[in-house]
């Protein structure tokens, strides 16, 4: 019976995970590489998973130097509206098969240096509670920089340097330990050889008298 209960608990847990879905708000990357694709991230998690809701996503772009934001992408009820600024280079990469959009990310294809600028993502969510519609609003802003080659963050460089320092330090420590152990073993061996040499050099009469003293 306990086996059936355990299986039932596992199935309920899996079902709950499928229905709830984990959501973590992660900030978008801010550095794109020219000629490659780049994901413009926009995640807005719903705080009450059991409350039904619908959401829409709007993306805006402001060229550097600052001018004004213009709408470049809209996703409403699976209907997509795209502005002419990016020449149809934007595709949806957000939530699928759901009207409650928690991930409003899009992909910018074939990045160019002209794509540098400020980006804004707006998620408008309408919660339905007891026949009442309660609107909520979330905004994500970031500045995108386009580079010719990918650059490594300082934290990555420091961590790699520290890794090599740790490896070298560990090897030096092992070398010192080996030298120390070799010295101890050599000293013990030398002492044993000296003791054996003294024993061999002792005259037989002295050995017999020592043996007699031991026997007594």
C-alpha positions in Angstrom: 0.0 0.0 0.0 2.8 2.4 0.8 4.2 1.9 -2.7 0.9 2.9 -4.3 0.8 5.9 -2.0 4.3 6.9 -3.0 3.5 6.6 -6.7 0.4 8.7 -6.2 2.4 11.4 -4.4 5.0 11.5 -7.2 2.3 11.7 -9.9 0.5 14.6 -8.0 3.9 16.4 -7.7 4.6 16.0 -11.4 1.1 17.2 -12.2 1.5 20.2 -9.9 4.8 21.1 -11.5 3.3 20.9 -15.0 0.4 23.2 -14.0 2.3 25.7 -11.9 5.5 26.0 -14.0 8.6 27.5 -12.5 9.2 31.2 -13.4 12.4 33.1 -12.6 12.9 36.7 -13.5 16.3 36.9 -15.2 17.7 40.2 -16.6 18.4 40.3 -20.3 22.0 40.2 -21.6 23.2 43.6 -22.8 26.0 42.8 -25.2 25.4 41.4 -28.7 27.8 40.3 -31.3 27.5 41.7 -34.8 26.1 39.3 -37.5 24.8 36.9 -34.9 21.4 36.5 -33.3 20.6 38.0 -29.9 17.8 37.3 -27.5 16.1 40.3 -26.0 15.0 39.0 -22.7 11.8 40.0 -20.9 10.4 37.9 -18.1 7.6 39.0 -15.7 6.4 36.2 -13.3 2.8 36.2 -12.1 2.7 36.2 -8.3 -0.5 34.2 -7.9 -0.3 31.1 -10.1 -3.9 30.1 -9.4 -5.4 33.3 -10.6 -6.4 33.2 -14.4 -5.0 36.0 -16.5 -4.2 37.2 -19.9 -1.2 39.3 -21.0 0.2 41.2 -23.9 3.8 42.3 -24.7 5.0 45.5 -26.3 8.6 46.2 -27.2 10.1 49.7 -27.8 13.4 51.0 -29.1 15.3 54.2 -28.7 18.4 54.9 -30.8 21.5 56.3 -29.3 21.9 59.3 -28.9 18.6 59.6 -27.1 15.6 60.5 -29.3 12.3 58.9 -28.4 11.0 55.4 -27.9 9.2 53.9 -30.9 7.2 50.6 -30.9 9.0 47.8 -32.7 7.0 44.7 -31.7 3.6 43.8 -30.2 2.2 40.4 -29.2 -1.5 40.3 -28.4 -3.6 37.2 -28.4 -1.0 35.5 -30.6 -1.3 38.3 -33.1 2.1 39.9 -33.9 2.6 43.5 -35.1 6.1 44.5 -36.1 7.5 48.0 -36.8 9.6 48.7 -39.9 12.7 49.7 -37.9 14.2 46.2 -37.8 13.0 45.0 -41.3 11.2 41.8 -40.0 14.3 40.7 -38.1 12.3 40.0 -34.8 10.8 36.7 -33.9 8.8 35.6 -30.8 10.8 33.6 -28.2 8.4 33.9 -25.2 5.7 31.8 -23.7 4.0 29.3 -25.9 0.4 27.8 -25.8 -0.7 30.3 -23.2 -2.6 33.6 -23.1 -0.9 34.4 -19.8 2.5 35.5 -21.0 5.2 35.4 -18.4 8.1 35.3 -20.9 7.9 38.1 -23.5 11.4 37.6 -25.0 12.1 38.1 -28.7 15.1 37.3 -30.9 16.8 39.9 -33.0 18.4 38.3 -36.0 21.6 39.3 -37.8 22.6 42.0 -35.3 24.3 45.1 -36.7 26.0 48.1 -35.0 22.9 50.2 -35.8 21.0 48.1 -33.3 22.8 49.7 -30.4 20.4 51.6 -28.2 17.8 51.5 -25.4 15.2 48.8 -25.3 12.0 48.6 -23.3 9.6 45.7 -22.7 6.2 46.3 -21.3 4.0 43.4 -20.1 0.3 44.3 -19.4 -1.5 41.5 -17.5 -5.2 41.4 -16.7 -6.0 39.3 -13.6 -9.5 37.8 -13.4 -10.8 37.6 -9.8 -14.5 36.9 -9.1 -15.5 38.3 -12.5 -13.4 41.4 -11.9 -10.5 42.3 -14.2 -7.5 43.8 -12.4 -4.8 45.2 -14.7 -1.1 45.0 -13.7 1.8 46.5 -15.5 5.6 45.6 -15.6 8.4 47.4 -17.5 11.9 46.2 -18.2 14.6 48.5 -19.6 18.1 47.9 -20.7 20.8 49.3 -23.0 22.2 47.0 -25.8 25.8 47.3 -27.0 26.9 45.7 -30.2 30.5 44.5 -30.5 32.5 42.9 -33.3 33.8 40.1 -31.1 32.5 38.7 -27.8 34.2 40.1 -24.7 34.7 38.2 -21.5 33.4 39.7 -18.3 36.0 40.6 -15.6 34.5 38.1 -13.2 35.2 35.3 -15.7 38.8 36.4 -16.2 39.4 36.7 -12.4 37.9 33.3 -11.7 40.1 31.7 -14.4 43.2 33.4 -13.0 42.3 32.3 -9.5 41.8 28.7 -10.8 45.3 28.6 -12.3 46.8 30.2 -9.1 45.0 27.5 -7.0 46.3 24.7 -9.3 49.9 26.0 -9.2 49.7 26.5 -5.4 48.3 23.0 -4.9 51.1 21.5 -7.0 53.8 23.5 -5.0 52.2 22.3 -1.8 52.3 18.7 -3.0 55.9 19.2 -4.0 56.9 20.5 -0.6 55.0 17.6 1.1 56.8 15.1 -1.1 60.2 16.6 -0.3 59.4 16.7 3.4 58.2 13.0 3.4 61.3 12.0 1.4 63.5 13.7 3.9 61.7 11.9 6.8 62.0 8.6 5.1 65.7 9.2 4.2 66.5 10.2 7.8 64.7 7.1 9.1 66.6 4.9 6.6 69.9 6.4 7.5 69.3 5.9 11.2 68.3 2.3 10.6 71.4 1.7 8.5 73.7 3.3 11.2 72.1 1.0 13.8 72.6 -2.0 11.7 76.2 -1.1 11.0 76.8 -0.6 14.7 75.3 -4.0 15.4 77.4 -5.7 12.7 80.5 -4.0 14.0 79.9 -5.1 17.6 82.3 -8.0 18.6 80.7 -11.4 19.1 81.6 -11.5 22.8 79.8 -8.2 23.4 76.8 -9.5 21.5 76.7 -12.7 23.6 76.9 -10.7 26.8 74.1 -8.4 25.7 72.0 -11.5 24.8 72.7 -13.0 28.3 71.7 -9.7 30.0 68.5 -9.7 27.9 67.8 -13.4 28.9 68.3 -12.6 32.6 
